[in-house]
């Protein structure tokens, strides 16, 4: 376990750090910038942001596996697990609300016997399957 902060990790692995993703566009002397130059700069900035997100994911994965320790204490295993579990739990809650919404559609979604119509039942089954997959991904 080596103590490495996120900026050092980015420098070692050729990722843009949080400081490198800032926009340092070149503006002409009269203060204008062409649409083409602006589009090119925005595309390169989006690439830097995507690489930075990937770097954060790899850094957090290394902390979870125990290969790296963050000396500042900003990234701890407990905090990362709590954050990942809360994201997964919010996805589960969103899927559960979709199921509840489908059941709340009344006559439109239900037959005379009270069962869900075939298309709605398939949707509910898909949502339940996604919920089970997400529950398996929860970290203890």
Residue, then its C-alpha position, 0 to 999 in steps of 0.5 A: x500500500x503506497x500513499x498516493x493522492x489523486x494528482x500523483x496517480x494521474x501524473x503517474x498514469x498519464x491521466x488529466x487531473x482535476x486541475x488539467x481539465x480546466x478550459x485554457x482556450x486561446x482567444x484571438x487578440x480582438x477577443x473573438x473565437x470562431x465557432x469551429x475553434x470553439x467546437x474543437x476546444x469543447x470536444x477536447x475539453x469533453x475528452x479530458x473530462x471523460x478521461x478524468x472520470x475514468x481516472x477517478x473510477x480507477x483510483x477508487x477501484x485501487x483504494x477499494x482493493x487496498x493497493x493505494x491509500x489516499x494520504x489526505x483522507x478524502x478517499x477512504x474505503x468506507x466513503x467509497x463503499x457508502x457512495x457506490x451503495x447509495x448510487x445503486x440504492x437510488x437506481x433500485x428506488x427508481x425502478x421500484x417507483x416505475x413498478x408502483x407507477x405501473x400498478x397504479x395505472x388502474x384499468x388501463x394496465x389491469x384485466x377484469x380479473x385484476x392481473x396486469x396485462x401481458x405487456x405491463x407484466x413483462x415490464x414489471x418482470x424486467x424491472x424486478x430482474x434489474x432490481x435483483x441484478x443491482x442488489x447483487x452489486x451492493x457492496x457489504 
